[in-house]
Structure formats: C-alpha cells, structure tokens
Amino acid sequence: MKIKSAALLLIPTLLSMLVACGSQPPQLAIAGRDNGNMEILLLTVEAEDGSQVSRTNLSQSPNFAEIQPAWSPDGQQIAFVSARDENIDIYVMDADGRNQIRLTSDPARDAYPAWSPDGRQIAFVSDRNGSDDIFVMDADGTNPRALTSDPAQESTPAWSPDGQRIAFTSQHPGRDEIFVMDADGRNQEQLTTSNGASAAPAWSPDGSKIAFMSGQGDIFAIFVMDADGQNPTRLTNNPAGDAFPSWSPDGQYLAFVSNRDGSFAIYRMKVDGSEQVRLSPTGSEEDLYPVWQPN
C-alpha cells in the first residue's frame, strides 16, 4: 500500500496532537533498590528522549526483596517475586500497588512469572520437583502443573504473542541456551548454540523475533534473532555488559539492564541497537528486570 507524500508529512503532526491530548507516557515496571531495599518500581518516561523519568515505589515492602515484575496483558496487574512470607513466592498486585495477593505457597522456590497473552495463565519457574523446571498455573494461582522435567536448570519463560509457544532458558546442553516449546511442554527445541551462554528470551510483539542476552563469564550483550533461531545479530557491545532485554509494545524499542555507568541501571535503544540512552534517574542505586507496560 502506498501513502501519498502529503499524508506522510502529516504523521508527525498527528502524533504530536495525540501527545498533546494527554496520551499516557511509556511506563516500565522494574525491580529497583529504594532506600537500600529491592522493590517493584514504576518508571514513567516523561520525555521522549529519556531525559525525564520519574520513579515510583509500588510494592512498598521495606523489609523484604521484591524482584522480577511481569505485567498482565491488559496492563492492570503486575506479578512479582517476594520473600516477604519467609519463602520465595509469586505475588500479584494492581498496577498502582494495591491489593497485593500471594499466588504460590509451596515450600519450594517459585520465581520468574510470565503471563500468557490471554491473561488466563502464568508460567513460572519452581524447584518443587527437585530442580528448576518451567511450570504453568491459572492466573489465580490454582492448578499448577509442570511443563518440563529435566534435571538441568531451566528459567526465564516467555510466551509467544499468540500464546502457542514458550521460549525459556535451559542448561540441558551443559550451559545456558535458549529453547522453545509448545505451550503444553511438547516439542522442545534448542534455538541457540553459544560459545558461552545465552539466556532471558523476549519475543517481539509481532512474534517474528526473539531478543536475548548472550556472552561469556559475567559479560553479556543483547542480541536479537529470528523466532526460529536463525540470523542472530548483536545489538550492544559494551565492555561492562548488558542483560535482560524487554520489547516496547510497539516493537520499536528494547529496554535492558547495563552497569556501563558503574551501577546497574535501565537503558533503552532502538531495535537496531542505535540511540542507546539511560532511563534510570541519576542517583538510582540499582535497577533490574525492566518490563514495558502493555498498551
């Protein structure tokens, strides 16, 4: 489909009008250190160039660490991991931090929640069967069942946008690599073969790409590949290391973690690796696990 040049010229003007009419600025849930404790925070990007970002504490649990936030697909709730009840479990709260509810209560460790695109299920990692495996449960915490049963450690599940597949990290080859499987755990397939390790897959909104972190030792970079594992492309090349990529809802940006300025902070870049800017406000102690709020 061709767009006439006059119409094309109007697009920036129309976008400016939408912003002027009060469209919500981009927001990310993160795990951030606030007054010495890890909490679930909200980063609001108030300036398009990333120069103005506000930081709001949502979990408000000063005595226990809260990490690994995950948005519900409608953007109304956030699942997260907490040790507040003397065990590592998955909780959920409203997007404003209210109505915090415990979803898992197994004596084992439960972590890395990931909502299914239809909002009905949450994939997560648990060692309740003796090793870290991928599980899924209903969104209210009921009906947990294992999708993997491998002695190797598995983590970081990520649903495909159509809800048909789950990408995850597995140590089955003897090191961390990206795998994918059907949503019921069948047809597990290895996507990456790294010299070091690859982890933390994140599907693009259109399902055609997977971003991930890969590297050797403690130094990782952000890569992107086709959803079938072909054409891996390196996006960052910083000696400090970059990790945990997350796609913006429009597929135009990737948020990620980097300690290139001396402490772990949230950064944003275009999906081709250009325009890398810091989002964490100056003075932030430690920011991790960025996840964009769905539109």
Buried (B, 14 or more C-beta within 10 A) or exposed (E): EEEEEEEEEEEEEEEEEEEEEEEEBBBBBBBBBBEEBBBBBBBBBEEEEBEEBEBBBBBEBEEBBBBBBBBBBEBEBBBBBBBBEEBBBBBBBBBEBEEBEBBBEBEBBBBBBBBBBEBEBBBBBBBBEEBBBBBBBBBEBEEBEEBBEBEBBBBBBBBBBEBEBBBBBBBBBEBBBBBBBBBEBEEBEEBBEBEEBBBBBBBBBEBEBBBBBBBEEEEBBBBBBBBEBEEBEEBBEBEBBBBBBBBBBEEEBBBBBBBBEEBBBBBBBBBEBEEBBBBBBEEBBBBBBBBBBBE
